[in-house]
Amino acid sequence: MQRTLGQSGFYEDFLDRVRLFGQEQMFLIGTRILSGTVSAQQSGEAFAGLADVIIRVLHRQIADQFATTHGRIRQQESAVLAMGKLGGREMTASSDLDLIMVYDFDPEHPESAGGRPLHGSQYYARLTQRLINALTTPTNYGRLYDVDMRLRPSGRSGPVATSIGAFEHYQQNEAWTWEHLALTRARVVSASPAFARRVEAVIRSILTTERDARAIADDVVDMRQAIATEKGDAELWNLKYVAGGLVDLEFVAQYLQLVYAAQRPAILDTSTERVLAKAARFGVLSVDDAEVLRPAARLYLDLTQILRLCLPGPLDPKTASAELLGLLTRAADVPDFATLEAHLMETQARVRKSFMRVLQETP
């Protein structure tokens, strides 16, 4: 990617080359999903790895371009954090990028030293917006990604970029439980090695804070009920929001990390399935529940990769092509689609029971 971008002559060409590179790679990953030559986990990691590369290159290139106009700030640092599916390396063909920008600079010299100087907070707000535009703006080659920055401190009302001090203060003193759940999937994608370590240390410190397990469990149950009220939870093929679906699995994994990371920091991981495996190994998730939740996580990811690649919306088995139903059947390793639906219904019921058992049996 660096080689192809190095050949660009102007900014619009630069954006076109980024999109062409990304779309070619996404197409290659997609063909391997359809041919069955990569697993769902491998394809999720491949989509995320591609996004990581694009973000890192754009972060560096845009920071350099920005500095030619506005200069640099003394001791400036910035880090792009991946959250959500990108953070967990569980991306699909249509996943948004959930991002947070964290920065730092010398507070004694907060202005950039360029022809058009900017104060630090304004500098990073504009730099972040330029990065978002580079990822999202439609060009002759279309869009590359949608970017969601609602997980940043203070959500929609907060600045698009946050100083590391403000980020730490917010997470320690103001963040809600759902924000700490989301933070379990935070991962530094682009930063200098030293600043990446600083940001990771802040995140780890927040996640390993001692917590009231019962209060966290109650918050998780309340949040799950609110999501069900807003999104519905009765559609079998709404794999994310259905009762016993992906949201239940992710909440269990995130809850276990918040509650047990203070005593067992090794449980921390951005991958849902790896967290469940660690939780079972550490004895904080029963063997029976692990044997339900881990295969369910793999099944849901297998099916989701196919669905997101092939459909712009929800699956309707009555109108879906025989080829698509066949792909789903093969991905689940069952003999026919009727068996798949029965297996999916049973899996969702078992996941919901495990979800309630884990949350209700909280110490």
C-alpha positions as CSV (number, residue, x, y, z in Angstrom):
1,M,0.0,0.0,0.0
2,Q,2.8,2.4,0.8
3,R,4.3,1.7,-2.6
4,T,1.1,2.4,-4.5
5,L,0.3,5.5,-2.5
6,G,3.9,6.8,-3.2
7,Q,2.9,7.0,-6.9
8,S,0.0,9.3,-6.3
9,G,0.4,12.8,-7.7
10,F,-2.4,14.7,-5.9
11,Y,-4.8,14.2,-3.0
12,E,-7.8,13.0,-5.0
13,D,-5.5,10.4,-6.7
14,F,-4.2,9.5,-3.2
15,L,-7.8,8.8,-2.0
16,D,-8.6,6.8,-5.2
17,R,-5.6,4.6,-4.7
18,V,-6.5,3.9,-1.1
19,R,-10.0,2.8,-2.1
20,L,-8.8,0.7,-5.0
21,F,-6.3,-1.1,-2.8
22,G,-8.9,-1.7,0.0
23,Q,-11.6,-2.9,-2.4
24,E,-9.3,-5.3,-4.2
25,Q,-8.2,-6.8,-0.9
26,M,-11.8,-7.0,0.4
27,F,-12.8,-8.8,-2.8
28,L,-10.0,-11.3,-2.4
29,I,-11.0,-12.0,1.2
30,G,-14.6,-12.4,0.1
31,T,-13.9,-14.9,-2.7
32,R,-12.0,-17.0,-0.1
33,I,-15.0,-16.9,2.3
34,L,-17.3,-18.1,-0.5
35,S,-14.9,-20.8,-1.7
36,G,-14.5,-22.0,1.9
37,T,-10.7,-21.7,1.8
38,V,-10.6,-19.4,4.9
39,S,-12.5,-19.9,8.1
40,A,-14.7,-17.2,9.6
41,Q,-12.2,-16.4,12.2
42,Q,-9.4,-16.1,9.6
43,S,-11.6,-13.8,7.4
44,G,-12.5,-11.6,10.4
45,E,-8.8,-11.2,11.2
46,A,-8.0,-10.6,7.5
47,F,-10.7,-7.8,7.2
48,A,-9.4,-6.3,10.4
49,G,-5.7,-6.6,9.3
50,L,-6.6,-4.8,6.1
51,A,-8.3,-2.0,8.0
52,D,-5.3,-1.8,10.4
53,V,-2.9,-1.3,7.4
54,I,-5.1,1.3,5.8
55,I,-5.6,3.2,9.1
56,R,-1.8,3.1,9.9
57,V,-0.8,4.4,6.5
58,L,-3.4,7.1,6.3
59,H,-2.7,8.2,9.9
60,R,1.0,8.7,9.0
61,Q,0.5,10.2,5.6
62,I,-2.2,12.6,6.7
63,A,-0.3,13.7,9.8
64,D,2.7,14.5,7.6
65,Q,0.5,16.4,5.1
66,F,-1.2,18.3,7.9
67,A,2.2,19.3,9.4
68,T,3.3,20.9,6.1
69,T,0.5,23.4,6.6
70,H,0.2,23.8,10.4
71,G,3.6,22.5,11.6
72,R,4.1,20.2,14.6
73,I,3.6,20.6,18.3
74,R,6.4,19.9,20.7
75,Q,6.3,16.3,22.0
76,Q,3.2,15.6,20.0
77,E,1.8,12.1,20.0
78,S,-1.4,10.5,18.7
79,A,-3.0,7.1,18.8
80,V,-5.9,5.6,16.8
81,L,-7.8,3.1,18.9
82,A,-9.9,0.4,17.3
83,M,-13.1,-0.6,19.1
84,G,-16.0,-3.0,18.4
85,K,-15.5,-5.5,15.6
86,L,-12.3,-4.0,14.4
87,G,-10.9,-4.0,17.9
88,G,-11.9,-7.7,18.3
89,R,-10.6,-8.6,14.9
90,E,-14.0,-10.0,14.1
91,M,-14.8,-7.7,11.1
92,T,-17.1,-8.6,8.2
93,A,-17.3,-7.3,4.7
94,S,-19.7,-4.5,5.8
95,S,-18.4,-3.6,9.2
96,D,-18.0,0.0,10.3
97,L,-14.8,1.2,11.8
98,D,-15.3,2.1,15.5
99,L,-12.4,4.5,16.3
100,I,-11.2,6.8,19.0
101,M,-8.3,9.3,18.6
102,V,-6.2,10.0,21.7
103,Y,-3.3,12.5,21.7
104,D,-0.8,14.3,23.9
105,F,1.7,17.2,23.6
106,D,3.8,19.5,25.7
107,P,1.3,21.7,27.7
108,E,3.9,24.4,28.1
109,H,4.1,24.8,24.3
110,P,0.6,24.0,23.1
111,E,0.7,25.7,19.6
112,S,2.0,24.1,16.5
113,A,5.1,25.8,14.9
114,G,3.9,26.2,11.3
115,G,2.8,28.9,8.9
116,R,-0.8,28.5,10.2
117,P,-0.4,27.5,13.8
118,L,-3.2,25.8,15.8
119,H,-3.7,25.1,19.5
120,G,-3.2,21.4,20.4
121,S,-6.9,20.5,20.9
122,Q,-7.9,22.2,17.7
123,Y,-4.9,20.7,15.9
124,Y,-6.0,17.2,16.7
125,A,-9.7,17.8,16.1
126,R,-8.9,18.9,12.6
127,L,-6.4,16.1,12.0
128,T,-8.9,13.5,13.2
129,Q,-11.6,14.9,10.9
130,R,-9.2,14.8,8.0
131,L,-8.5,11.1,8.8
132,I,-12.2,10.3,9.0
133,N,-12.7,12.1,5.6
134,A,-9.9,10.1,4.0
135,L,-11.7,6.9,5.1
136,T,-15.2,7.8,4.3
137,T,-15.4,10.4,1.5
138,P,-16.9,8.9,-1.7
139,T,-14.6,9.2,-4.7
140,N,-14.6,7.8,-8.3
141,Y,-14.0,4.4,-6.6
142,G,-16.8,4.8,-4.1
143,R,-16.7,4.7,-0.3
144,L,-14.1,2.7,1.6
145,Y,-15.5,2.5,5.2
146,D,-18.1,4.1,7.4
147,V,-16.5,5.4,10.6
148,D,-18.3,5.5,13.9
149,M,-16.8,7.6,16.7
150,R,-19.7,7.4,19.2
151,L,-17.6,5.3,21.6
152,R,-15.3,8.3,22.2
153,P,-15.6,10.0,25.7
154,S,-18.9,11.8,26.0
155,G,-20.2,10.2,22.8
156,R,-21.7,12.5,20.1
157,S,-21.4,15.5,22.4
158,G,-17.6,15.1,23.0
159,P,-14.7,16.2,20.9
160,V,-13.6,13.9,18.1
161,A,-10.1,13.7,19.6
162,T,-9.3,13.4,23.3
163,S,-6.1,14.1,25.2
164,I,-4.8,11.1,27.1
165,G,-5.3,12.8,30.4
166,A,-8.9,13.6,29.6
167,F,-9.5,10.1,28.4
168,E,-8.1,8.6,31.6
169,H,-10.1,10.9,33.8
170,Y,-13.3,10.3,31.9
171,Q,-13.0,6.5,32.0
172,Q,-12.1,6.5,35.7
173,N,-14.7,9.0,36.9
174,E,-17.5,9.5,34.5
175,A,-17.8,6.5,32.1
176,W,-20.9,4.3,32.3
177,T,-20.8,0.5,32.6
178,W,-21.5,0.1,28.9
179,E,-18.5,2.3,28.1
180,H,-16.2,0.0,30.2
181,L,-17.7,-3.0,28.5
182,A,-16.9,-1.5,25.1
183,L,-13.3,-0.7,26.3
184,T,-12.6,-4.4,26.7
185,R,-12.3,-4.4,22.9
186,A,-10.0,-1.4,22.6
187,R,-6.8,-1.9,20.7
188,V,-4.1,0.5,19.6
189,V,-3.9,0.4,15.8
190,S,-1.6,3.3,15.0
191,A,0.8,5.1,17.3
192,S,4.5,5.4,18.1
193,P,5.6,2.4,20.2
194,A,6.1,4.5,23.3
195,F,2.7,6.2,23.1
196,A,1.0,2.9,22.3
197,R,2.4,1.5,25.5
198,R,1.1,4.6,27.5
199,V,-2.4,4.3,26.1
200,E,-2.5,0.5,26.6
201,A,-1.4,1.0,30.2
202,V,-4.2,3.4,30.8
203,I,-6.8,1.0,29.3
204,R,-5.4,-1.9,31.3
205,S,-5.5,0.2,34.5
206,I,-9.2,1.0,34.0
207,L,-10.1,-2.6,33.1
208,T,-8.4,-4.1,36.1
209,T,-10.2,-1.8,38.6
210,E,-12.0,-3.7,41.4
211,R,-15.8,-3.7,40.7
212,D,-19.1,-4.6,42.3
213,A,-20.0,-7.7,40.4
214,R,-23.7,-7.6,41.3
215,A,-24.0,-4.0,40.1
216,I,-22.2,-4.8,36.9
217,A,-24.4,-7.8,36.3
218,D,-27.6,-5.8,36.9
219,D,-26.4,-3.1,34.5
220,V,-25.7,-5.7,31.8
221,V,-29.1,-7.3,32.2
222,D,-30.8,-3.8,32.0
223,M,-28.8,-2.9,28.9
224,R,-29.7,-6.2,27.2
225,Q,-33.4,-5.6,28.0
226,A,-33.1,-2.0,26.6
227,I,-31.5,-3.3,23.4
228,A,-34.3,-5.9,23.0
229,T,-36.9,-3.3,23.4
230,E,-35.3,-1.1,20.8
231,K,-34.1,-3.7,18.3
232,G,-36.4,-6.7,18.9
233,D,-35.1,-10.1,19.9
234,A,-37.5,-12.6,18.3
235,E,-36.1,-12.9,14.7
236,L,-34.2,-16.2,14.3
237,W,-31.9,-14.8,11.6
238,N,-31.2,-11.5,13.3
239,L,-28.1,-13.1,14.7
240,K,-26.8,-10.0,16.5
241,Y,-29.9,-9.0,18.4
242,V,-32.0,-12.2,18.7
243,A,-32.3,-13.6,22.3
244,G,-29.3,-15.8,22.7
245,G,-27.5,-14.2,19.8
246,L,-24.2,-12.3,19.4
247,V,-25.1,-9.5,21.8
248,D,-25.6,-12.0,24.6
249,L,-22.3,-13.7,23.9
250,E,-20.4,-10.5,23.8
251,F,-22.0,-9.2,27.0
252,V,-21.0,-12.4,28.8
253,A,-17.4,-12.1,27.6
254,Q,-17.2,-8.4,28.5
255,Y,-18.9,-8.8,31.8
256,L,-16.4,-11.6,32.8
257,Q,-13.5,-9.3,32.0
258,L,-14.8,-6.3,34.0
259,V,-15.6,-8.5,37.1
260,Y,-12.5,-10.8,37.1
261,A,-9.7,-8.7,35.5
262,A,-8.7,-7.2,38.9
263,Q,-7.8,-10.7,40.2
264,R,-6.9,-12.3,36.8
265,P,-5.7,-9.6,34.4
266,A,-4.7,-12.4,31.9
267,I,-8.4,-12.8,31.1
268,L,-8.3,-9.5,29.2
269,D,-8.5,-10.0,25.4
270,T,-10.3,-8.3,22.6
271,S,-11.6,-11.5,21.1
272,T,-14.9,-12.8,22.4
273,E,-14.0,-16.5,21.8
274,R,-10.6,-16.2,23.4
275,V,-12.1,-14.5,26.5
276,L,-14.6,-17.3,26.9
277,A,-11.7,-19.9,26.6
278,K,-9.7,-18.0,29.2
279,A,-12.7,-17.7,31.5
280,A,-13.3,-21.4,31.4
281,R,-9.6,-22.1,32.0
282,F,-9.5,-19.8,35.0
283,G,-12.6,-21.4,36.5
284,V,-14.8,-18.2,36.3
285,L,-17.0,-19.7,33.6
286,S,-18.4,-23.2,34.1
287,V,-17.4,-26.0,31.7
288,D,-21.0,-26.5,30.7
289,D,-21.5,-22.8,29.8
290,A,-18.2,-22.7,27.9
291,E,-19.3,-25.7,25.9
292,V,-22.4,-23.8,24.9
293,L,-20.9,-20.3,24.3
294,R,-17.7,-21.1,22.5
295,P,-19.2,-23.2,19.6
296,A,-22.1,-20.6,19.4
297,A,-19.5,-17.8,18.9
298,R,-17.9,-19.7,16.0
299,L,-21.3,-20.6,14.5
300,Y,-22.6,-17.0,14.6
301,L,-19.3,-15.7,13.1
302,D,-19.4,-18.4,10.3
303,L,-23.0,-17.4,9.4
304,T,-22.5,-13.7,9.8
305,Q,-19.5,-13.6,7.4
306,I,-21.6,-15.2,4.6
307,L,-24.6,-13.0,5.3
308,R,-22.7,-9.7,5.4
309,L,-20.9,-10.6,2.2
310,C,-24.0,-11.7,0.2
311,L,-26.9,-9.5,1.5
312,P,-27.5,-5.8,2.0
313,G,-30.1,-6.5,4.7
314,P,-31.6,-9.3,6.8
315,L,-32.0,-12.9,5.5
316,D,-35.4,-14.0,4.4
317,P,-35.1,-17.8,3.8
318,K,-38.3,-17.8,1.7
319,T,-36.8,-15.4,-0.9
320,A,-33.1,-16.3,-0.6
321,S,-31.4,-18.2,-3.4
322,A,-30.7,-21.9,-3.1
323,E,-27.0,-21.1,-3.5
324,L,-27.0,-18.7,-0.5
325,L,-28.8,-21.3,1.6
326,G,-26.3,-23.8,0.5
327,L,-23.4,-21.6,1.6
328,L,-24.9,-21.1,5.0
329,T,-25.5,-24.8,5.4
330,R,-21.9,-25.6,4.4
331,A,-20.6,-22.9,6.8
332,A,-22.5,-24.5,9.7
333,D,-21.4,-28.0,8.6
334,V,-24.9,-29.5,8.7
335,P,-26.7,-31.6,6.0
336,D,-29.5,-29.2,4.9
337,F,-31.1,-25.8,5.7
338,A,-33.9,-27.2,7.8
339,T,-31.3,-28.8,10.1
340,L,-29.4,-25.5,10.2
341,E,-32.5,-23.6,11.4
342,A,-33.3,-26.2,14.0
343,H,-29.7,-26.1,15.2
344,L,-29.6,-22.3,15.3
345,M,-32.9,-22.2,17.3
346,E,-31.5,-24.7,19.8
347,T,-28.2,-22.8,20.0
348,Q,-29.9,-19.5,20.7
349,A,-32.0,-21.0,23.5
350,R,-29.0,-22.5,25.1
351,V,-27.0,-19.3,24.9
352,R,-29.8,-17.3,26.5
353,K,-29.9,-19.8,29.4
354,S,-26.1,-19.5,29.8
355,F,-26.4,-15.7,29.7
356,M,-29.0,-15.6,32.4
357,R,-27.2,-18.2,34.5
358,V,-23.8,-16.3,34.4
359,L,-25.4,-13.0,35.2
360,Q,-27.7,-14.4,37.9
361,E,-25.1,-16.5,39.6
362,T,-22.8,-13.5,40.1
363,P,-21.0,-13.7,43.4
